[in-house]
């Protein structure tokens, strides 16, 4: 079956369900239902309808219960309005894509903030570069001190004798 027919039927199902929710259904649980997208199976017998989630989870469960109880009526009305052999079986779910998108944007903003902070830190002058560490000059033994100290080989002998 060509994909364009599936797309056309999907758009039509989306449009018809939206109109039914606004015009025909008087259930108070379905007052602010927004259909975000519809996915149809390849054989057009099943329609997965996604609705935008309300503010509270309790309202979401009530809304889904109302939609599931009205699914038979909606399917019957779809069969009347669509020119198809079979009316699609409807399944309603909350659309979590919006929440996932918001979560993705928060994570992206956090990563960008961390990158900006790292860049700002890299641009600051390093404490090691700003403060020049000056080592005191190495004291060299004078010729008189060298003559006064015993040679290295004799030092080893002296140390062995002390043990």
C-alpha positions as CSV (number, residue, x, y, z in Angstrom):
1,X,0.0,0.0,0.0
2,X,1.5,3.4,-0.9
3,X,2.6,5.5,1.9
4,X,0.7,8.6,0.7
5,X,-2.6,6.9,1.3
6,X,-1.6,6.0,4.9
7,X,-0.6,9.7,5.4
8,X,-3.9,11.0,4.0
9,X,-5.9,8.6,6.2
10,X,-3.8,9.5,9.2
11,X,-4.5,13.2,8.7
12,X,-8.2,12.6,8.1
13,X,-8.5,10.5,11.3
14,X,-6.7,13.2,13.3
15,X,-9.0,15.9,11.9
16,X,-12.2,13.8,12.5
17,X,-11.3,12.9,16.1
18,X,-10.5,16.5,16.9
19,X,-13.8,17.7,15.5
20,X,-15.7,15.0,17.4
21,X,-14.0,16.0,20.7
22,X,-15.1,19.6,20.1
23,X,-18.6,19.1,18.8
24,X,-20.1,15.8,19.9
25,X,-18.6,14.7,23.2
26,X,-20.0,16.3,26.3
27,X,-17.8,14.3,28.8
28,X,-16.3,16.8,31.3
29,X,-13.1,14.8,31.4
30,X,-12.6,15.6,27.7
31,X,-12.9,19.4,27.8
32,X,-9.3,20.4,27.1
33,X,-8.1,17.4,25.1
34,X,-5.6,18.3,22.4
35,X,-4.7,15.6,19.9
36,X,-1.0,16.0,19.1
37,X,-0.5,13.2,16.6
38,X,-2.0,10.0,15.2
39,X,0.0,7.0,14.0
40,X,-1.7,4.4,11.8
41,X,-0.7,0.9,11.2
42,X,0.3,-0.2,7.7
43,X,-3.0,-2.0,7.1
44,X,-5.0,1.1,8.5
45,X,-6.8,-1.1,11.0
46,X,-5.2,0.4,14.1
47,X,-4.8,4.1,15.1
48,X,-2.6,5.1,18.0
49,X,-3.9,8.6,19.1
50,X,-1.6,10.7,21.2
51,X,-3.0,13.5,23.3
52,X,-1.2,16.3,25.1
53,X,-0.9,15.6,28.9
54,X,-2.6,17.9,31.3
55,X,-1.0,19.7,34.2
56,X,-1.5,17.0,36.8
57,X,-1.1,13.2,36.5
58,X,-4.6,12.6,38.1
59,X,-6.2,14.7,35.3
60,X,-4.3,12.6,32.8
61,X,-5.6,9.3,34.0
62,X,-9.1,10.7,34.1
63,X,-8.8,12.1,30.6
64,X,-7.5,8.7,29.3
65,X,-10.3,6.9,31.0
66,X,-12.8,9.2,29.3
67,X,-11.2,8.8,25.9
68,X,-11.1,5.0,26.3
69,X,-14.8,4.9,27.3
70,X,-15.7,7.1,24.3
71,X,-13.5,5.0,21.9
72,X,-16.4,2.9,20.6
73,X,-18.5,6.0,19.8
74,X,-15.6,7.8,18.2
75,X,-14.8,4.6,16.1
76,X,-18.5,4.4,15.0
77,X,-18.5,8.1,13.9
78,X,-15.2,7.5,12.1
79,X,-16.7,4.6,10.2
80,X,-19.5,6.9,9.1
81,X,-17.2,9.8,7.9
82,X,-14.4,7.8,6.4
83,X,-14.9,5.9,3.2
84,X,-13.1,2.7,4.3
85,X,-13.9,-0.9,4.5
86,X,-12.8,-1.0,8.2
87,X,-12.9,1.7,10.8
88,X,-9.6,1.8,12.7
89,X,-9.4,0.5,16.2
90,X,-8.4,3.4,18.5
91,X,-5.8,3.4,21.2
92,X,-5.3,6.5,23.3
93,X,-2.1,7.5,25.1
94,X,-0.4,10.6,26.5
95,X,2.2,12.2,24.3
96,X,5.4,12.3,26.2
97,X,7.3,13.8,23.3
98,X,6.8,17.3,24.7
99,X,8.1,16.4,28.1
100,X,11.1,14.6,26.5
101,X,11.8,17.7,24.4
102,X,11.7,20.0,27.4
103,X,14.0,17.6,29.3
104,X,16.4,17.6,26.3
105,X,16.5,21.4,26.2
106,X,17.2,21.6,29.9
107,X,20.1,19.2,29.6
108,X,21.4,21.0,26.5
109,X,21.3,24.4,28.4
110,X,23.2,22.8,31.3
111,X,25.9,21.5,29.0
112,X,26.2,24.9,27.3
113,X,26.5,26.6,30.6
114,X,29.2,24.2,31.7
115,X,31.0,24.9,28.4
116,X,30.8,28.6,28.8
117,X,32.1,28.3,32.4
118,X,35.0,26.2,31.2
119,X,35.8,28.6,28.4
120,X,35.7,31.6,30.8
121,X,38.0,29.7,33.2
122,X,40.4,28.9,30.4
123,X,40.5,32.6,29.4
124,X,41.5,33.7,32.9
125,X,45.2,34.1,33.4
126,X,46.7,31.1,35.1
127,X,48.0,31.6,38.6
128,X,51.3,30.0,37.6
129,X,51.7,32.3,34.7
130,X,50.7,35.4,36.6
131,X,53.1,34.7,39.5
132,X,56.6,34.1,38.4
133,X,58.3,31.6,40.7
134,X,61.8,32.7,41.5
135,X,64.1,30.0,42.8
136,X,67.0,31.2,44.8
137,X,70.3,30.8,43.0
138,X,72.1,27.6,43.7
139,X,74.9,28.2,46.1
140,X,78.1,27.0,44.6
141,X,80.9,25.9,46.8
142,X,83.9,28.1,46.7
143,X,87.3,26.7,46.0
144,X,88.3,27.0,49.7
145,X,85.2,25.0,50.8
146,X,86.0,22.3,48.2
147,X,89.5,22.0,49.5
148,X,88.3,21.8,53.1
149,X,85.8,19.0,52.5
150,X,87.2,15.5,52.1
151,X,87.0,13.9,48.6
152,X,83.9,11.8,47.9
153,X,85.7,8.5,48.0
154,X,87.1,9.3,51.5
155,X,83.6,10.2,52.6
156,X,82.3,6.8,51.8
157,X,85.2,5.3,53.8
158,X,84.4,7.5,56.8
159,X,80.7,6.5,56.7
160,X,81.6,2.8,56.6
161,X,84.0,3.2,59.5
162,X,81.3,4.8,61.7
163,X,78.9,1.8,61.2
